[in-house]
Amino acid sequence: MSTASESPAQSQIVKNSSTNYSLYYNTLNYFKTIMKNHPSIAKVTQGDIYNFDATEFPQYPIGNVLIQASTFGKKTTDYRVQLIVADKVKVLENLSDGRTNEQVVPFNGVDDVVNIHANTLSIVNDLTSYTQRSTYGFEINGDISCTPFVDRFNNGLAGWSAEFDLTCHNDKN
């Protein structure tokens, strides 16, 4: 049952007899929910990066969550989480001065990769900031390592991959 103080993401978490934030399902569903609720993400996927953007014409930007590893502590479960936010690279119109035929190209080149990197990094920042400051039950430990990419998946996508360690409380009943 959702309470007024719960965030939308928390109300979507899979319920077990009581909320157990260390459940694999809850961690995946949490990130999928906050990505679906982000106004700039059009499609959310989960799983192995080799299947990332496997559908023929998905909507963009696209977000993906992958839990890479897990470690059990005495009262915690630690996950290594990877979030990817990407958009399809588009070629910009070449504008030229009709008198001199001098090409005027924006500072970011002939495509919108710089804009995609700026936008997708901002989205990653939103997702991780929300997790760090507004969520009960999850704690990001250490720094968040973000790496830009262009055409990493051989499908014309550019964006950012963020990796971090996430600690969840675990009662170990």
N, C-alpha and C positions, 0 to 999 in steps of 0.2 A: 504494500500500500504506500502510495506516495504522500509525503507531507509537504507543507508549504515551504519548509526550509530546504528540501532536497532540490538539487539541480535537475534539469531535464535528463542529463546523462545518468544520474544516479537512479532515477525512477525507472530506467530501462534495463537496469542490471538484472541478470538472471537471479532468481531467488532460490535459495536453498533454505532450510529451516530458519535460518537467519542469514543476513548478508555476510557472505564469506568472500572478502575482496581478493583472497589468494586464489580463487578458482580461475582456471584458465579461461573458461567461458566469460566470466565477468570482466576480466582484463581485456579480452578481445572486443566484447560488446561495448565496453566503456569507450574505447578509442574509435570504434566504428560509429557509435552514437554521436560523439562530439564532432567527428568529421562530417557526418550527415547533417548535423545542425549548423555547421559553419556555412555562412551565406555564400562563400566563394567556391566551395567544393560541390561539383555536380554529380560525381559518382564515387562510391567508396567500395574498395575491394579488400580482401584479406588473404594472406598466404604468401607462398613462395614467389620471389621476384621474377622467376622465369615465366610464370603465368601472368605476370602483371600486364594489364591492358591487353588481354587475350581476345576480347570481343572485337568484332570488326569495326563498328562505329560507336564507341562509347562517348559519353558526354565528357567535357573537360571544364575545368581542371579535375583531375582524378587523384584520390588519396588511397593509400594502401597501408595496412598495418601487418607487421609480422613479428611474432615473438620468436627470437632466435635461440634463447637458452633460458634455463631456470635453475635456481639454486635454493635449497631449503635451509633456512637458519633456524635457531631455536624457536622463535615466535614470528618469523617472517618468511615470506616467499619473495625472492628477488628474480625479476625477469630482465632479460636484455631485449629491449624493444627497438624496432626499426619502423619509423614512419617515413613514407615517401609521398611527396606531393608533386605532381607533374602536370604539364600542359603541352598541347600540341604546338610545335614550332610552325610559324607562318612566315612566308616570304613577304616583305614589305614592298609596296609599290615604289618603283624607282621614279623619283621626281627629277625633272631637269629644267634648267633655264632655257627657254625656247630660243633666245637670242644667241647664247654662246654654247648651248648644248652641254653645259657643265652640269654634271650630275650632283644633286643635293641629297646626300644620304644621312639619315639621323645618326647621332653618335653611336648608336648601338648596332650599326651595320645594316646588312641587307635583310635581316630577319629580326624577330622580336624576342630573342633569347635573353637579352638584358632585362627586358620587361618581365618575362616569365620568371627569371631568377629573383627579381625584386618581389614580385607578387607571391610566389610560392614560399620564399623564405619568410615573408610576413605571415603567411598562413601557418607555417610550422611554428613560428613564434607564438601565435595565438593559441594553438593546440597545447603546446608545452607549458605556456604561462598559465593557462586555465588549469592544467593538471597540477602545477606547482602551487597555485594560490587558492583555488576554489573547490578542491575536491577532497572530501574526507575519505581516508582509506588507502590512498595512493601517495607515494612520496618519490620524487625524482632525486636520485643521489648523484652527486658530482655534476660535472659539466655535461652539456648536451653537444655532441659532436655532429656538425652539419657539413655535408659535402655536396657541392653542386654537380650536376651532370648534364650532358647534352648527348642525346641519341645513345644512351647507355643500353637501352632495350631494343635497339635497331628498329624503332617504329616512329621516329620523328618526335620523341618527347624530350623535354628539358625540365629541370626542376631541382629539388633538393631532397636529399636523404638525411634523416636525423636518427642518430642512435644514442640511447641512454639506458641507464639502469633504473628500474622502477622497483621500489620496495612496497610490498603489501603485507598487512597484518595477517597472521595465521595462528589461529587458536590451537591447531593440531588436536582437535577432539578425537 
